[in-house]
Amino acid sequence: MGHAIEAQPEVLLHRYRAGQPLDEPAVWDAMRTEARAKAAEEPILGSYFHATILNHDSFRAALSFRLASKLDNPMLPTMLIRDVIGEAMADDDGILHGALTDIVATFSRDPACEDLSTPFLYFKGFHALQAHRIAHWLWGHKRRTLAQFFQSQISVGLGVDIHPAARIGRGILVDHATGIVIGETAVVEDDVSILHAVTLGGSGKATGDRHPKVRRGVLLSAGCTVIGNIEIGAGAKVGAGSVVLEDVPPHVTVAGVPAKIVGTPRDETPAFGMDHSLQ
Ligand SMILES: CC(C)(COP(=O)(O)OP(=O)(O)OC[C@H]1O[C@@H](n2cnc3c(N)ncnc32)[C@H](O)[C@@H]1OP(=O)(O)O)[C@@H](O)C(=O)NCCC(=O)NCCS
């Protein structure tokens, strides 16, 4: 029995890496097992693990409560926000599957993440991205004022400012997350890793479609600033502190201010390897 439970996150990891869909009950069972072990290890956090995971009957119920408790406000209480999140998740399956994939992606790539419950409990990058998925749903359903309320609460509470219209894929690792800014017409495809203080911004010289398009599997290192309606090609790696002003071809490494091609990533998908060496 113990062996089967220990093996479960590895099975999910294998499914994720093979591009297979992730099963909500499997992720949820693993998280509950971890939460029980954590509560036994640190009894003074017992009620915290109960409130966040053990008191709920499904991953989606726990997620809606977790996000609502991050976004609430004296003017809009937790339970009302939870209803909105529940409505969005019931309407769009992609929100739940995005969350499941982001959890396993974070477990897969972040060496500081040792289990599946850690992003859910502690990583504000995970919270911010899931809350953005709700804001994006609201924006698409013409509930723009409420979407902006979500954006504002995510920004104030979590230090991540993502315009609700920005389109963000699945399997995204948002590591550390402090100071991330993503503009209205930005696109981030699946399997991208984004470190703290990354900006996907406009140049200030254009209107309309004016933000970067980040293709699949890109690694955006800490503090890089990507400006304008430019394309960061699939599998590219952007060095820390770079200012990227022009299109980046697929599978190259760029660095510097302004950024230039400085090498070729060792990995086919740099976002997976999180290898910060210069090849
Ligand atoms: C600095 C800035 C204002 C220059 O704009 P600009 O006067 O139109 O300049 P250009 O884009 O024509 O670039 C002129 C030169 O400066 C370089 N350059 C532009 N921005 C640069 C920057 N931030 N750092 C270093 N060099 C920069 C360009 O590479 C170009 O070099 P080259 O002549 O050798 O090819 C602009 O690039 C910038 O950084 N805007 C800030 C946008 C921002 O903060 N967006 C975030 C919104 S959330």
PDBQT file of the ligand as one rigid body, heavy atoms in Angstrom, charges set to zero:
ROOT
HETATM    1  C1  LIG A 301      14.609  52.605 -24.666  1.00  0.00    +0.000 C 
HETATM    2  C2  LIG A 301      13.400  52.784 -25.581  1.00  0.00    +0.000 C 
HETATM    3  C3  LIG A 301      12.479  53.848 -25.040  1.00  0.00    +0.000 C 
HETATM    4  C4  LIG A 301      13.977  53.123 -26.949  1.00  0.00    +0.000 C 
HETATM    5  O1  LIG A 301      12.960  53.283 -27.901  1.00  0.00    +0.000 OA
HETATM    6  P1  LIG A 301      13.340  53.943 -29.328  1.00  0.00    +0.000 P 
HETATM    7  O2  LIG A 301      13.882  55.310 -29.109  1.00  0.00    +0.000 OA
HETATM    8  O3  LIG A 301      12.166  53.806 -30.204  1.00  0.00    +0.000 OA
HETATM    9  O4  LIG A 301      14.563  53.087 -29.817  1.00  0.00    +0.000 OA
HETATM   10  P2  LIG A 301      14.631  51.890 -30.891  1.00  0.00    +0.000 P 
HETATM   11  O5  LIG A 301      13.677  50.785 -30.549  1.00  0.00    +0.000 OA
HETATM   12  O6  LIG A 301      14.554  52.471 -32.284  1.00  0.00    +0.000 OA
HETATM   13  O7  LIG A 301      16.121  51.383 -30.626  1.00  0.00    +0.000 OA
HETATM   14  C5  LIG A 301      17.255  52.258 -30.798  1.00  0.00    +0.000 C 
HETATM   15  C6  LIG A 301      18.500  51.519 -30.377  1.00  0.00    +0.000 C 
HETATM   16  O8  LIG A 301      18.493  51.395 -28.947  1.00  0.00    +0.000 OA
HETATM   17  C7  LIG A 301      18.552  50.009 -28.581  1.00  0.00    +0.000 C 
HETATM   18  N1  LIG A 301      17.667  49.867 -27.443  1.00  0.00    +0.000 N 
HETATM   19  C8  LIG A 301      16.313  50.043 -27.433  1.00  0.00    +0.000 A 
HETATM   20  N2  LIG A 301      15.828  49.827 -26.223  1.00  0.00    +0.000 NA
HETATM   21  C9  LIG A 301      16.869  49.509 -25.436  1.00  0.00    +0.000 A 
HETATM   22  C10 LIG A 301      16.979  49.163 -24.074  1.00  0.00    +0.000 A 
HETATM   23  N3  LIG A 301      15.899  49.116 -23.269  1.00  0.00    +0.000 N 
HETATM   24  N4  LIG A 301      18.209  48.880 -23.598  1.00  0.00    +0.000 NA
HETATM   25  C11 LIG A 301      19.293  48.924 -24.421  1.00  0.00    +0.000 A 
HETATM   26  N5  LIG A 301      19.247  49.262 -25.720  1.00  0.00    +0.000 NA
HETATM   27  C12 LIG A 301      18.037  49.535 -26.226  1.00  0.00    +0.000 A 
HETATM   28  C13 LIG A 301      18.066  49.250 -29.816  1.00  0.00    +0.000 C 
HETATM   29  O9  LIG A 301      18.618  47.964 -29.889  1.00  0.00    +0.000 OA
HETATM   30  C14 LIG A 301      18.582  50.120 -30.944  1.00  0.00    +0.000 C 
HETATM   31  O10 LIG A 301      19.949  49.833 -31.123  1.00  0.00    +0.000 OA
HETATM   32  P3  LIG A 301      20.635  49.904 -32.603  1.00  0.00    +0.000 P 
HETATM   33  O11 LIG A 301      20.422  51.329 -33.062  1.00  0.00    +0.000 OA
HETATM   34  O12 LIG A 301      22.057  49.568 -32.327  1.00  0.00    +0.000 OA
HETATM   35  O13 LIG A 301      19.908  48.915 -33.434  1.00  0.00    +0.000 OA
HETATM   36  C15 LIG A 301      12.559  51.473 -25.686  1.00  0.00    +0.000 C 
HETATM   37  O14 LIG A 301      13.247  50.445 -26.412  1.00  0.00    +0.000 OA
HETATM   38  C16 LIG A 301      12.198  50.917 -24.319  1.00  0.00    +0.000 C 
HETATM   39  O15 LIG A 301      12.983  50.294 -23.623  1.00  0.00    +0.000 OA
HETATM   40  N6  LIG A 301      10.907  51.142 -23.957  1.00  0.00    +0.000 N 
HETATM   41  C17 LIG A 301      10.420  50.731 -22.675  1.00  0.00    +0.000 C 
HETATM   42  C18 LIG A 301       9.177  49.911 -22.855  1.00  0.00    +0.000 C 
HETATM   43  C19 LIG A 301       8.723  49.273 -21.560  1.00  0.00    +0.000 C 
HETATM   44  O16 LIG A 301       9.207  49.570 -20.473  1.00  0.00    +0.000 OA
HETATM   45  N7  LIG A 301       7.767  48.334 -21.719  1.00  0.00    +0.000 N 
HETATM   46  C20 LIG A 301       7.213  47.611 -20.615  1.00  0.00    +0.000 C 
HETATM   47  C21 LIG A 301       5.741  47.843 -20.540  1.00  0.00    +0.000 C 
HETATM   48  S1  LIG A 301       5.018  46.835 -19.304  1.00  0.00    +0.000 SA
ENDROOT
TORSDOF 0
